Amino acid sequence: MKLILRVFTAFCIGTVITQMIMLGYFASTGSLSHETGVKVVALLNGIDISGNRLQKILRDAEEREQPDFEEILEARRLEGMNMDLRLRSQKRARDELSEQMAVLVEETQVFDGRIQSINDEIARVKAGIRDQGAIERQQTIQSLEADAAKDQLLRIYDDEKIDDVVGIIKAMPIDKRSEILAEFETEDEKDKLHEIIRRIGDGQPETTAIEQAGR
């Protein structure tokens, strides 16, 4: 391995020395030129090429157009403009998206307001229907015989709608009310009548509704 390395080193040194000798010779005779030098170097390196061809390659490499400083600046300026355009485009897209979101939020609020108005109207209509139904129920029970009216009131009471019973009785004329309440005869019926009268005295069911609204 060392022998091969030594041979290779000697060969390289020999090649360089030979080139220097030949170039010195041509220089001393006055025939050294660019073409001659190229041919010498090519031949000593085992390149089968004419001086003219090699010169053409070198000349083409030298004459290849290189961008000057102004062209570099112009290229960078154009690159900066492209970047600026991209940034502006992105900002415009973000602004448009923000505007669309704002419009969507506003439309959603308007829609929610309309839905709330509809729900309020439905609740008002339902309340009116319930009130009208309560009036008709009270008038119907009032038109019954006293014992039949008592039976209906007890059924409503047992259905855990005591406030409804109180409201119906309070809406009756005093003479009709007395006639119906006189039918409460058994101990259980008297206990229920006591609770009805107690609630009437407490101002129920109106006070209950007020208390619930204040919570």
Buried (B, 14 or more C-beta within 10 A) or exposed (E): EEEEEEEEEEEEEEBEEEBEEBBEEBEEEEEBEEEBBBBBBBBBEEEEEEBEEBBEEEEEEEEEEEEEEEEEEEEEEEEEEEEEEEEEEEEEEEEEEEEEEEEEEEEEEEEEEEEEEEEEEEEEEEEEEEEEEBEEBBEEBBEBEBEEBBEBBBEBBEEEEBBBBBBBBBBBEEEBBEBBBEBBEEEEBEEBBEBBEEBBEEEBBEEBEEEEEEE
